[in-house]
């Protein structure tokens, strides 16, 4: 599987360790930055590039997921979710990592590097990658509603803002 990662300065050490771990696990890892520590860097560009790459890969049939890091993971998740077709979930436990895939077919996860040890973060990521999306009707229906709103600002053909 191809795994796209991105971070800011708060997650830079995590990202280096994650590249090694995922590569040893047999994944192709694409690191979207940053390459060096800069306490004043801005995460949106890095995370959006990673999210765009996930969507691009998926659109051409490449099995891909994304992982973004930051101090809390909140801003990184928000940035990734600005990309059409991304369903990014903030993950803080093994349960939320699995449920992100099982219930939401998330294609990107975000983790707070200042909130977890690298060992815990790797466990969350491994759980996320290995959890299949079972395709239950109720989950598919909800995912389609999100995609419809993203494309047309409607759910089940109805504008919510009216």
Backbone as CSV, one residue per row, in Angstrom:
resi,resn,N_x,N_y,N_z,CA_x,CA_y,CA_z,C_x,C_y,C_z
1,UNK,0.850,-1.176,0.000,0.000,0.000,0.000,0.896,1.239,0.000
2,UNK,0.411,2.278,-0.647,1.124,3.557,-0.633,0.552,4.403,0.508
3,UNK,1.441,4.909,1.346,1.045,5.734,2.482,1.662,7.113,2.299
4,UNK,0.800,8.130,2.252,1.253,9.518,2.147,1.265,10.111,3.546
5,UNK,2.373,10.732,3.928,2.461,11.340,5.250,2.847,12.809,5.126
6,UNK,2.447,13.576,6.128,2.811,14.990,6.211,2.706,15.409,7.669
7,UNK,3.384,16.487,8.003,3.401,16.948,9.383,3.713,18.439,9.422
8,UNK,3.966,18.915,10.595,4.588,20.210,10.806,5.776,19.954,11.716
9,UNK,6.370,21.006,12.243,7.548,20.828,13.090,7.282,19.943,14.304
10,UNK,6.061,19.986,14.842,5.746,19.218,16.054,5.787,17.712,15.810
11,UNK,5.558,17.296,14.582,5.534,15.869,14.288,6.695,15.378,13.452
12,UNK,7.702,16.225,13.252,8.795,15.864,12.348,9.521,14.600,12.802
13,UNK,9.829,14.492,14.087,10.513,13.287,14.576,9.630,12.055,14.372
14,UNK,8.326,12.194,14.653,7.390,11.089,14.416,7.436,10.662,12.959
15,UNK,7.419,11.632,12.052,7.341,11.278,10.635,8.571,10.494,10.195
16,UNK,9.751,10.866,10.683,10.965,10.129,10.317,10.895,8.686,10.815
17,UNK,10.452,8.506,12.045,10.322,7.152,12.593,9.224,6.377,11.874
18,UNK,8.167,7.064,11.510,7.062,6.410,10.812,7.487,5.938,9.425
19,UNK,8.256,6.728,8.711,8.747,6.311,7.391,9.505,4.987,7.523
20,UNK,10.384,4.911,8.502,11.151,3.682,8.711,10.230,2.515,9.032
21,UNK,9.322,2.699,9.961,8.408,1.625,10.366,7.566,1.136,9.193
22,UNK,6.950,2.059,8.466,6.065,1.663,7.367,6.833,1.031,6.207
23,UNK,8.020,1.516,5.947,8.842,0.926,4.885,9.220,-0.505,5.248
24,UNK,9.630,-0.709,6.496,9.971,-2.065,6.949,8.757,-2.994,6.917
25,UNK,7.560,-2.428,7.055,6.326,-3.229,6.995,5.900,-3.512,5.553
26,UNK,6.674,-3.002,4.585,6.398,-3.305,3.191,5.584,-2.273,2.443
27,UNK,5.323,-1.137,3.054,4.546,-0.081,2.403,5.465,0.863,1.629
28,UNK,4.901,1.461,0.603,5.592,2.531,-0.109,5.194,3.833,0.577
29,UNK,6.156,4.581,1.065,5.868,5.795,1.821,6.288,7.010,1.000
30,UNK,5.371,7.972,0.914,5.666,9.245,0.265,5.544,10.329,1.338
31,UNK,6.651,10.989,1.614,6.694,12.016,2.650,6.525,13.382,1.987
32,UNK,5.460,14.086,2.362,5.139,15.383,1.765,5.674,16.557,2.583
33,UNK,6.515,16.267,3.559,7.200,17.328,4.267,6.652,17.598,5.647
34,UNK,7.407,18.445,6.286,8.614,19.162,5.883,9.836,18.244,5.946
35,UNK,10.922,18.716,5.353,12.153,17.934,5.349,13.066,18.276,6.517
36,UNK,12.993,19.516,6.977,13.846,19.953,8.085,12.988,20.682,9.120
37,UNK,13.504,20.737,10.333,12.787,21.392,11.425,12.775,22.904,11.223
38,UNK,11.586,23.474,11.318,11.395,24.926,11.284,10.218,25.223,12.195
39,UNK,10.479,25.796,13.358,9.425,26.047,14.348,8.332,26.969,13.823
40,UNK,8.589,27.667,12.723,7.605,28.587,12.164,6.934,28.049,10.900
41,UNK,7.121,26.770,10.608,6.510,26.244,9.392,4.985,26.214,9.511
42,UNK,4.326,26.074,8.388,2.869,26.047,8.318,2.421,24.699,7.763
43,UNK,1.603,23.986,8.545,1.180,22.636,8.181,0.195,22.545,7.020
44,UNK,-0.646,23.554,6.746,-1.670,23.327,5.717,-1.131,22.832,4.380
45,UNK,-0.097,23.440,3.860,0.425,23.021,2.564,0.904,21.578,2.559
46,UNK,1.618,21.180,3.604,2.113,19.808,3.683,0.947,18.816,3.724
47,UNK,-0.016,19.085,4.593,-1.131,18.157,4.784,-2.051,18.122,3.569
48,UNK,-2.276,19.258,2.960,-3.124,19.289,1.761,-2.452,18.527,0.624
49,UNK,-1.152,18.674,0.457,-0.454,17.910,-0.589,-0.585,16.409,-0.352
50,UNK,-0.435,15.968,0.888,-0.579,14.541,1.195,-2.001,14.075,0.903
51,UNK,-2.987,14.864,1.314,-4.392,14.493,1.081,-4.705,14.454,-0.411
52,UNK,-4.218,15.433,-1.165,-4.434,15.431,-2.619,-3.821,14.196,-3.255
53,UNK,-2.649,13.795,-2.782,-1.985,12.617,-3.340,-2.787,11.349,-3.062
54,UNK,-3.392,11.253,-1.875,-4.241,10.101,-1.566,-5.408,10.041,-2.545
55,UNK,-6.094,11.152,-2.734,-7.245,11.197,-3.634,-6.820,10.867,-5.064
56,UNK,-5.705,11.419,-5.506,-5.211,11.137,-6.855,-4.913,9.654,-7.018
57,UNK,-4.202,9.071,-6.061,-3.895,7.639,-6.137,-5.165,6.803,-6.175
58,UNK,-6.091,7.086,-5.275,-7.328,6.307,-5.237,-8.101,6.419,-6.548
59,UNK,-8.058,7.592,-7.178,-8.816,7.806,-8.420,-8.281,6.982,-9.585
60,UNK,-7.029,6.558,-9.495,-6.453,5.736,-10.565,-6.232,4.294,-10.114
61,UNK,-6.848,3.911,-9.003,-6.809,2.523,-8.562,-5.629,2.117,-7.708
62,UNK,-4.841,3.075,-7.252,-3.724,2.762,-6.361,-4.253,2.680,-4.938
63,UNK,-3.932,1.617,-4.246,-4.331,1.433,-2.855,-3.509,2.390,-2.003
64,UNK,-4.153,3.432,-1.457,-3.414,4.467,-0.738,-4.209,4.977,0.453
65,UNK,-3.474,5.407,1.469,-4.022,6.072,2.651,-3.072,7.193,3.036
66,UNK,-3.531,8.067,3.943,-2.699,9.164,4.403,-2.649,9.253,5.909
67,UNK,-1.541,9.784,6.410,-1.358,10.040,7.840,-0.756,11.426,7.968
68,UNK,-1.411,12.288,8.741,-0.893,13.626,8.995,-0.713,13.811,10.499
69,UNK,0.301,14.575,10.874,0.659,14.801,12.268,0.762,16.281,12.546
70,UNK,0.557,16.630,13.784,0.830,17.971,14.267,0.846,17.915,15.774
71,UNK,0.910,19.067,16.414,0.919,19.079,17.871,-0.298,18.378,18.454
72,UNK,-1.498,18.785,18.023,-2.731,18.145,18.491,-3.363,17.265,17.429
73,UNK,-3.042,17.506,16.170,-3.670,16.786,15.063,-4.918,17.469,14.546
74,UNK,-5.440,18.427,15.289,-6.688,19.081,14.884,-6.540,19.885,13.597
75,UNK,-5.584,20.788,13.546,-5.410,21.613,12.358,-5.056,20.785,11.137
76,UNK,-4.257,19.750,11.337,-3.849,18.893,10.234,-5.046,18.140,9.661
77,UNK,-5.942,17.696,10.539,-7.168,17.042,10.081,-8.025,18.032,9.302
78,UNK,-8.155,19.246,9.809,-8.957,20.261,9.119,-8.383,20.554,7.740
79,UNK,-7.066,20.677,7.650,-6.428,20.938,6.358,-6.701,19.798,5.387
80,UNK,-6.498,18.573,5.818,-6.723,17.418,4.936,-8.173,17.360,4.476
81,UNK,-9.090,17.679,5.357,-10.517,17.605,5.006,-10.953,18.692,4.025
82,UNK,-10.105,19.652,3.741,-10.432,20.660,2.718,-10.305,20.093,1.304
83,UNK,-9.668,18.949,1.179,-9.471,18.323,-0.131,-10.691,17.474,-0.472
84,UNK,-11.294,17.762,-1.619,-12.475,17.023,-2.061,-12.141,15.535,-2.165
85,UNK,-12.968,14.726,-1.526,-12.776,13.282,-1.563,-12.047,12.723,-0.363
86,UNK,-11.542,13.591,0.503,-10.842,13.124,1.702,-11.835,12.997,2.845
87,UNK,-11.679,11.921,3.575,-12.394,11.730,4.832,-11.309,11.498,5.889
88,UNK,-10.885,12.589,6.518,-9.811,12.533,7.502,-10.408,12.488,8.901
89,UNK,-9.889,11.578,9.703,-10.376,11.386,11.071,-9.259,11.666,12.062
90,UNK,-9.589,12.362,13.134,-8.655,12.548,14.236,-8.664,11.270,15.066
91,UNK,-7.494,10.693,15.257,-7.376,9.408,15.947,-6.605,9.610,17.241
92,UNK,-7.122,9.040,18.323,-6.453,9.154,19.617,-6.426,7.828,20.378
93,UNK,-6.888,6.742,19.756,-6.873,5.430,20.400,-6.944,4.352,19.330
94,UNK,-6.697,3.122,19.737,-6.853,2.011,18.790,-8.286,1.919,18.290
95,UNK,-9.224,2.163,19.184,-10.639,2.095,18.801,-10.987,3.140,17.751
96,UNK,-10.548,4.388,17.940,-10.881,5.418,16.954,-10.163,5.168,15.631
97,UNK,-8.987,4.565,15.680,-8.274,4.224,14.439,-9.054,3.182,13.646
98,UNK,-9.516,2.158,14.324,-10.281,1.101,13.637,-11.634,1.617,13.154
99,UNK,-12.315,2.371,14.001,-13.639,2.881,13.627,-13.570,3.882,12.477
100,UNK,-12.462,4.603,12.374,-12.305,5.536,11.256,-12.436,4.798,9.929
101,UNK,-11.885,3.602,9.852,-11.994,2.791,8.625,-13.327,2.036,8.596
102,UNK,-13.655,1.379,9.698,-14.820,0.497,9.726,-16.132,1.235,9.488
103,UNK,-16.306,2.395,10.068,-17.573,3.126,9.959,-17.548,4.246,8.931
104,UNK,-16.364,4.843,8.714,-16.301,6.040,7.867,-15.467,5.868,6.611
105,UNK,-14.857,4.700,6.435,-13.946,4.472,5.318,-12.989,5.648,5.172
106,UNK,-12.465,6.120,6.307,-11.518,7.236,6.296,-10.326,6.863,5.431
107,UNK,-9.839,7.839,4.683,-8.661,7.587,3.852,-7.435,8.368,4.350
108,UNK,-7.639,9.169,5.381,-6.542,9.900,6.035,-6.842,9.917,7.529
109,UNK,-5.789,9.764,8.335,-5.949,9.983,9.768,-4.974,11.058,10.215
110,UNK,-5.346,11.704,11.304,-4.531,12.732,11.905,-4.261,12.353,13.354
111,UNK,-3.032,12.571,13.772,-2.623,12.205,15.133,-1.852,13.367,15.750
112,UNK,-2.125,13.639,17.004,-1.402,14.673,17.742,-0.069,14.144,18.241
113,UNK,1.011,14.649,17.691,2.343,14.171,18.064,2.694,14.536,19.508
114,UNK,2.109,15.603,20.011,2.383,15.983,21.398,1.431,15.302,22.373
115,UNK,0.533,14.502,21.865,-0.474,13.851,22.699,-0.174,12.373,22.941
116,UNK,0.730,11.789,22.127,0.950,10.345,22.163,2.431,10.024,22.013
117,UNK,2.801,8.869,22.508,4.154,8.369,22.260,4.228,7.885,20.817
118,UNK,5.422,7.769,20.292,5.588,7.244,18.935,5.087,5.800,18.870
119,UNK,5.288,5.043,19.938,4.822,3.654,19.951,3.305,3.585,19.837
120,UNK,2.612,4.444,20.593,1.151,4.468,20.494,0.706,4.919,19.107
121,UNK,1.346,5.948,18.580,0.976,6.449,17.256,1.161,5.362,16.201
122,UNK,2.244,4.625,16.271,2.471,3.539,15.315,1.396,2.468,15.455
123,UNK,1.014,2.146,16.693,-0.075,1.179,16.896,-1.372,1.674,16.259
124,UNK,-1.681,2.965,16.429,-2.899,3.532,15.832,-2.844,3.428,14.304
125,UNK,-1.690,3.763,13.752,-1.533,3.760,12.295,-1.626,2.337,11.753
126,UNK,-0.971,1.400,12.410,-1.054,0.003,11.965,-2.491,-0.506,12.017
127,UNK,-3.218,-0.136,13.070,-4.626,-0.552,13.176,-5.456,0.071,12.063
128,UNK,-5.232,1.331,11.779,-5.943,2.033,10.711,-5.692,1.369,9.359
129,UNK,-4.438,1.080,9.066,-4.079,0.491,7.780,-4.667,-0.910,7.627
130,UNK,-4.656,-1.676,8.692,-5.076,-3.080,8.579,-6.590,-3.277,8.666
131,UNK,-7.322,-2.279,9.138,-8.780,-2.418,9.296,-9.470,-2.252,7.944
132,UNK,-10.202,-3.243,7.516,-10.925,-3.101,6.240,-12.231,-2.321,6.431
133,UNK,-12.697,-1.740,5.350,-14.030,-1.137,5.354,-15.009,-2.227,4.931
134,UNK,-15.936,-2.632,5.813,-16.819,-3.761,5.487,-17.930,-3.422,4.494
135,UNK,-18.187,-2.143,4.294,-19.184,-1.750,3.306,-20.626,-1.925,3.750
136,UNK,-20.888,-1.899,5.049,-22.268,-1.999,5.538,-23.112,-0.894,4.920
137,UNK,-24.353,-1.212,4.603,-25.239,-0.271,3.913,-25.354,1.052,4.649
138,UNK,-25.522,1.022,5.958,-25.714,2.265,6.712,-24.485,3.162,6.633
139,UNK,-23.302,2.561,6.644,-22.086,3.357,6.551,-21.912,3.903,5.137
140,UNK,-22.177,3.082,4.149,-22.091,3.550,2.748,-23.072,4.690,2.506
141,UNK,-24.266,4.567,3.037,-25.286,5.615,2.865,-24.791,6.941,3.445
142,UNK,-24.215,6.896,4.603,-23.738,8.117,5.262,-22.538,8.719,4.527
143,UNK,-21.649,7.879,4.045,-20.500,8.357,3.281,-20.970,9.017,1.991
144,UNK,-21.963,8.428,1.341,-22.525,9.029,0.124,-23.176,10.376,0.428
145,UNK,-23.814,10.501,1.583,-24.407,11.783,1.962,-23.326,12.850,2.122
146,UNK,-22.213,12.482,2.730,-21.105,13.436,2.868,-20.577,13.856,1.504
147,UNK,-20.412,12.893,0.609,-19.914,13.207,-0.739,-20.914,14.080,-1.503
148,UNK,-22.198,13.800,-1.345,-23.224,14.610,-2.006,-23.175,16.042,-1.486
149,UNK,-23.049,16.196,-0.184,-22.986,17.545,0.362,-21.729,18.266,-0.120
150,UNK,-20.636,17.557,-0.165,-19.382,18.140,-0.628,-19.516,18.638,-2.068
151,UNK,-20.236,17.891,-2.889,-20.367,18.234,-4.310,-21.486,19.233,-4.595
152,UNK,-22.603,19.126,-3.852,-23.799,19.892,-4.227,-24.450,20.684,-3.086
153,UNK,-23.909,20.592,-1.889,-24.506,21.228,-0.701,-25.921,20.721,-0.448
154,UNK,-26.147,19.455,-0.767,-27.433,18.809,-0.490,-27.176,17.458,0.164
155,UNK,-28.193,16.966,0.863,-28.203,15.589,1.359,-29.536,15.000,0.951
156,UNK,-29.471,13.870,0.251,-30.667,13.223,-0.293,-31.470,14.204,-1.146
157,UNK,-30.734,15.037,-1.883,-31.356,15.964,-2.815,-31.925,17.225,-2.185
158,UNK,-31.758,17.411,-0.900,-32.339,18.572,-0.213,-31.228,19.498,0.261
159,UNK,-31.387,20.779,-0.048,-30.434,21.781,0.472,-30.694,21.975,1.956
160,UNK,-29.665,21.895,2.737,-29.818,22.024,4.187,-29.907,23.488,4.621
161,UNK,-29.349,24.379,3.828,-29.304,25.792,4.211,-30.606,26.517,3.926
162,UNK,-31.510,25.896,3.236,-32.771,26.583,2.891,-33.719,26.657,4.055
